[in-house]
């Protein structure tokens, strides 16, 4: 990457000294107000690693509970934490272990209860390992290289491990940058990735594809967690996001430009059906629920024989589901294939079930009226029949 371009990008994405002071001051102020026996309070996430970007609005604060005392009652540490931070008026959020959120001075502070570990195998919850991740990243001192990688990934719409994104988590991008040695080398190596890439930065396994649980190696990218050899950090990465990163790396290397660090609004195909969902409050839990509805819609659209060419989920204050279909309408009748003619009992049962049948090519077929011939009509009916599901998280929905 050209030196002048690198300098220009870093000048825009690296936090200013003033912002660094303000963020750390805010975090310290909250930390001072949390006092729990047998627990220590520390800064976590990208702020602890020094890999955060300018304009960051989230601060992770970990309340680490003594492992020996709480290892057999780790399910209770959220309740213990709640009692000691009620005076801060946090919002309680439900997850694999409940955590808390405070909004202050335009920042969102997440207060997360974890066990204090020496090694990853002691973890009772995935969040318990987070401080070990921070320690591993910090010792490599590649903060600016990681910032470039993260900014690039954000601009390409591939940043985030949430279900509705299925992209690259901040930690995976940190691992990749450290493993390859710099942002430039990261891009070069990514541009050479094939259908499957397997990386083991700390050489913890002899053969990751044989030693990791089969459920953890289904993604196109396998990255053995440097602090936990049982985990593939990139399990959630979809083939679509993987391919987008490879494509973007190749394009940038061919014509390096600042435009690859500028987030552009995701383009929706002109003739796609869109479903607008106005949400009450944007957070990861709402995103997860919306994504579940989006996937349910995709499944139902396919079951109703509409062919989806492409689809997407844009998560904003006005979230959008979009579906580009091969055809928005279908013929009134659908042909249903029945059993072979020599299976007399099954043929008889098929005839009882279907009024109009014909035989061809050794099978019996039936012709039935479709319930829905227009995709928009189907979607509107689906939403009406799932009003309760939508009303919990959304103000209104519109099919366009």
C-alpha positions in Angstrom: 0.0 0.0 0.0 1.4 3.4 -0.9 2.8 5.3 2.0 0.8 8.5 1.3 -2.4 6.6 1.0 -1.8 4.6 4.2 -1.0 7.9 6.1 -4.2 9.5 4.7 -6.4 6.6 5.7 -4.9 6.3 9.2 -5.4 10.1 9.6 -9.1 9.5 9.2 -9.7 6.3 11.1 -7.3 6.6 14.0 -8.8 8.1 17.2 -7.5 11.6 18.0 -5.6 12.1 21.3 -8.6 14.1 22.5 -11.0 11.3 21.7 -8.7 8.8 23.4 -8.7 10.9 26.6 -12.5 11.3 26.6 -13.3 7.6 26.0 -10.8 6.4 28.7 -12.0 9.1 31.1 -15.6 7.9 30.6 -14.7 4.3 31.0 -12.7 5.0 34.2 -15.5 7.0 35.7 -17.9 4.1 35.3 -15.3 1.5 36.5 -14.8 3.6 39.7 -18.5 3.2 40.5 -18.5 -0.6 40.4 -17.3 -2.2 43.7 -17.8 -5.9 44.2 -15.9 -8.2 46.6 -13.9 -10.9 44.8 -14.3 -9.2 41.4 -12.0 -6.9 39.4 -13.3 -4.4 36.8 -11.3 -3.9 33.6 -11.6 -2.4 30.1 -12.2 -4.9 27.4 -12.7 -5.3 23.6 -11.0 -3.2 21.0 -10.4 -0.4 23.5 -8.3 -2.7 25.7 -6.4 -3.9 22.6 -5.8 -0.4 21.2 -7.4 -1.4 17.9 -10.5 0.8 18.0 -11.5 3.2 15.3 -12.4 6.9 15.4 -16.1 7.4 15.9 -16.4 4.2 18.0 -19.5 4.4 20.2 -19.2 1.2 22.2 -17.1 0.5 25.3 -16.8 -3.0 26.8 -16.2 -3.2 30.6 -15.6 -6.6 32.0 -16.3 -7.4 35.7 -14.1 -10.5 36.3 -15.2 -12.8 39.1 -12.8 -15.0 41.1 -12.7 -18.3 39.3 -12.2 -20.6 42.3 -15.1 -19.0 44.1 -17.6 -18.8 41.2 -16.7 -21.6 38.8 -19.6 -23.8 40.0 -22.1 -20.9 40.2 -21.1 -18.9 37.1 -24.8 -18.7 36.2 -25.4 -16.4 39.2 -22.7 -13.7 38.5 -25.1 -11.7 36.3 -27.5 -11.4 39.3 -24.7 -10.5 41.6 -23.4 -7.8 39.2 -27.0 -6.4 38.8 -27.3 -5.8 42.6 -24.0 -3.8 42.6 -24.8 -1.6 39.5 -28.5 -0.8 39.9 -27.5 2.7 41.0 -26.1 3.2 37.4 -29.6 2.5 36.0 -28.5 0.0 33.3 -30.6 -1.9 30.8 -30.4 -5.7 31.4 -29.8 -7.6 28.2 -30.4 -11.4 27.8 -27.8 -13.6 26.3 -25.9 -16.8 27.0 -25.1 -14.9 30.2 -27.0 -11.7 30.9 -25.1 -8.4 30.6 -25.9 -4.7 31.1 -25.9 -1.6 29.0 -25.5 2.1 30.0 -25.8 5.0 27.6 -23.7 8.0 28.6 -22.3 11.1 26.7 -23.2 9.5 23.4 -21.5 6.3 24.2 -22.9 2.8 24.9 -21.1 1.0 27.7 -21.6 -2.7 28.0 -20.9 -4.1 31.5 -20.2 -7.9 31.1 -19.8 -10.4 34.0 -17.1 -13.0 33.3 -14.9 -15.5 35.2 -11.2 -14.6 35.6 -9.3 -17.3 33.8 -5.7 -18.4 33.4 -6.4 -20.6 30.4 -9.3 -20.9 27.9 -10.3 -24.4 28.9 -11.5 -23.1 32.3 -14.2 -21.0 30.5 -17.9 -21.6 31.4 -19.0 -19.1 28.7 -17.4 -17.8 25.5 -17.1 -14.3 26.9 -14.9 -15.6 29.7 -12.0 -15.9 27.2 -12.2 -12.3 26.0 -9.4 -10.9 28.2 -7.1 -13.7 27.0 -7.9 -12.6 23.4 -6.9 -9.0 24.3 -3.6 -10.1 25.8 -2.7 -12.1 22.7 -3.5 -9.2 20.4 -1.7 -6.6 22.5 1.6 -8.4 22.6 2.0 -8.2 18.8 1.8 -4.4 18.7 0.2 -4.1 15.2 -2.6 -1.7 16.2 -2.5 0.6 13.1 -2.3 -2.4 10.7 -5.4 -3.9 12.4 -7.2 -0.6 12.1 -6.6 -0.5 8.4 -7.9 -4.1 8.1 -11.0 -3.3 10.2 -11.8 -0.1 8.2 -11.4 -2.0 5.0 -13.8 -4.8 6.2 -16.4 -2.3 7.4 -16.4 -0.5 4.0 -16.9 -3.8 2.2 -20.0 -4.8 4.4 -18.2 -7.9 5.7 -17.5 -6.8 9.3 -19.4 -8.5 12.1 -20.0 -12.1 13.3 -23.7 -11.5 14.0 -26.2 -13.9 12.4 -27.6 -11.2 10.1 -24.1 -10.5 8.8 -22.1 -13.7 9.1 -18.9 -11.9 8.3 -15.6 -11.4 10.0 -15.5 -10.5 13.7 -13.1 -7.9 15.0 -11.0 -10.6 16.7 -10.7 -12.7 13.5 -9.6 -9.7 11.6 -7.0 -9.0 14.3 -5.8 -12.6 14.1 -5.5 -12.5 10.3 -3.6 -9.2 10.3 -1.2 -10.5 13.0 -0.7 -13.9 11.3 0.1 -12.3 7.9 2.2 -9.5 9.5 0.6 -6.3 8.1 -2.5 -5.0 6.3 -0.7 -5.1 2.9 0.4 -8.7 3.4 -3.1 -9.6 4.6 -4.7 -8.3 1.4 -2.1 -10.1 -0.8 -2.6 -13.4 1.0 -6.4 -13.1 1.0 -6.3 -12.4 -2.8 -4.8 -15.9 -3.1 -7.4 -17.7 -0.9 -9.1 -20.7 -2.5 -12.4 -22.3 -1.7 -11.2 -23.4 1.8 -8.5 -21.7 3.9 -7.2 -23.2 7.1 -4.9 -21.2 9.5 -3.4 -22.1 12.8 -1.4 -19.0 14.0 0.1 -20.6 17.1 0.5 -24.1 15.5 -1.7 -25.6 18.3 -3.0 -28.6 16.1 -1.4 -31.0 13.8 -4.4 -31.1 11.5 -7.2 -28.7 12.3 -9.7 -30.3 9.8 -9.3 -33.7 11.6 -8.9 -32.5 15.2 -11.6 -29.8 15.4 -15.3 -30.8 15.9 -16.8 -31.3 12.4 -19.5 -28.7 13.2 -16.7 -26.1 13.5 -15.1 -26.6 10.1 -18.1 -26.1 7.8 -17.2 -22.5 7.0 -14.9 -21.6 4.1 -12.4 -20.2 6.6 -10.9 -22.1 9.6 -8.9 -20.0 12.0 -7.8 -21.9 15.1 -8.1 -19.5 18.0 -4.6 -18.7 19.3 -5.7 -19.0 22.9 -8.2 -21.9 22.5 -7.3 -24.8 20.2 -10.8 -26.2 20.4 -12.4 -23.2 18.6 -12.6 -22.0 15.0 -12.9 -18.2 15.4 -14.3 -18.0 11.9 -17.1 -20.6 12.2 -19.9 -18.1 11.3 -18.2 -16.7 8.2 -20.5 -17.3 5.2 -19.3 -18.2 1.7 -20.8 -15.0 0.4 -18.8 -12.8 2.8 -15.6 -14.8 2.3 -15.9 -14.3 -1.5 -16.6 -10.6 -1.0 -13.4 -10.2 0.9 -11.3 -12.1 -1.7 -12.9 -10.0 -4.5 -12.3 -6.7 -2.6 -8.7 -7.6 -1.9 -8.0 -8.4 -5.6 -9.7 -5.1 -6.7 -7.7 -3.0 -4.2 -4.4 -4.5 -5.1 -5.1 -3.8 -8.7 -6.0 -0.2 -8.1 -5.3 1.0 -4.5 -7.7 3.8 -3.6 -9.3 5.5 -0.7 -12.7 4.5 -1.9 -12.2 1.0 -0.5 -12.3 2.5 3.0 -15.5 4.5 2.5 -18.7 2.8 3.6 -21.3 2.9 0.8 -25.0 2.1 1.2 -25.8 -1.4 0.2 -27.4 -1.5 -3.3 -30.7 -3.2 -3.7 -31.5 -4.6 -7.2 -34.1 -2.4 -9.0 -36.9 -5.0 -9.3 -36.4 -6.6 -5.9 -39.3 -6.8 -3.5 -38.5 -4.9 -0.3 -40.0 -5.2 3.2 -39.4 -2.2 5.4 -39.4 -2.7 9.1 -39.2 0.3 11.4 -37.6 -0.9 14.7 -38.1 0.7 18.1 -34.5 0.4 19.2 -31.4 -0.8 17.3 -29.3 -3.5 19.1 -27.8 -6.9 18.5 -30.8 -8.8 20.1 -33.3 -7.1 17.8 -31.0 -7.8 14.9 -31.0 -11.5 15.8 -34.8 -11.6 16.0 -35.2 -9.7 12.7 -32.7 -12.1 11.0 -34.7 -15.1 12.2 -37.8 -13.6 10.6 -35.8 -12.8 7.4 -34.7 -16.5 7.2 -38.2 -17.7 7.9 -39.4 -15.5 5.0 -36.7 -16.8 2.7 -37.8 -20.4 3.5 -41.5 -19.7 3.0 -40.9 -17.9 -0.3 -39.0 -21.0 -1.5 -41.6 -23.4 -0.3 -44.2 -21.4 -2.3 -42.1 -22.1 -5.4 -40.9 -18.6 -5.9 -37.2 -18.7 -7.0 -34.9 -16.3 -5.1 -32.0 -15.2 -7.2 -30.5 -12.9 -4.5 -31.6 -11.5 -1.1 -30.3 -9.3 1.6 -30.9 -7.8 5.1 -30.0 -4.2 5.9 -30.1 -3.5 9.6 -30.8 0.2 10.3 -33.4 2.2 12.1 -35.5 1.5 9.1 -34.4 -2.1 8.4 -35.0 -3.7 5.0 -35.4 -7.2 3.8 -35.1 -7.5 0.0 -35.7 -10.4 -2.4 -34.8 -10.4 -6.0 -36.9 -13.2 -7.6 -36.7 -14.9 -10.9 -40.3 -14.0 -11.4 -42.7 -12.1 -9.1 -45.7 -14.1 -10.4 -46.2 -17.8 -11.0 -48.8 -19.8 -13.1 -52.2 -20.4 -11.4 -51.7 -24.2 -11.5 -48.9 -26.2 -10.1 -48.0 -29.8 -11.2 -47.4 -32.2 -8.3 -45.5 -35.4 -9.0 -46.8 -38.5 -7.4 -45.5 -42.1 -7.0 -44.6 -44.5 -9.8 -47.6 -46.3 -11.4 -46.4 -49.7 -10.2 -46.9 -48.7 -6.6 -50.7 -49.3 -6.7 -51.5 -48.6 -3.1 -49.6 -45.3 -3.1 -51.2 -44.3 -6.4 -54.6 -45.0 -5.0 -53.9 -42.9 -1.9 -52.6 -40.1 -4.2 -55.8 -40.2 -6.3 -57.9 -39.8 -3.1 -55.9 -36.8 -2.1 -55.9 -35.1 -5.5 -59.0 -34.6 -7.6 -57.4 -34.1 -11.1 -54.6 -36.5 -12.0 -52.8 -37.5 -15.2 -50.2 -40.1 -15.9 -46.9 -39.6 -17.8 -43.5 -41.2 -17.9 -44.4 -43.9 -15.5 -45.7 -41.6 -12.7 -49.0 -40.1 -11.7 -49.3 -36.3 -11.5 -51.8 -33.9 -10.1 -52.7 -30.3 -11.1 -53.5 -28.0 -8.2 -54.3 -24.4 -7.8 -51.6 -22.3 -6.1 -52.6 -20.5 -2.9 -50.4 -17.6 -3.9 -49.4 -16.6 -7.5 -48.0 -13.1 -6.6 -45.0 -12.8 -4.3 -46.1 -9.5 -2.8 -49.5 -10.9 -1.9 -47.8 -13.8 -0.2 -45.5 -11.6 1.8 -48.4 -9.3 3.0 -50.4 -12.3 4.1 -47.3 -13.8 5.9 -46.8 -10.5 7.8 -50.5 -10.3 8.8 -50.3 -13.9 10.1 -47.2 -13.0 12.1 -48.3 -9.7 13.6 -47.4 -10.7 17.2 -43.9 -11.6 16.1 -43.3 -8.3 14.4 -45.1 -6.1 17.0 -42.6 -7.1 19.7 -39.7 -5.5 17.8 -41.2 -3.3 15.1 -43.5 -0.3 14.8 -44.7 -1.1 11.3 -43.9 -3.1 8.2 -44.4 -2.2 4.5 -44.0 -4.5 1.5 -42.9 -2.6 -1.7 
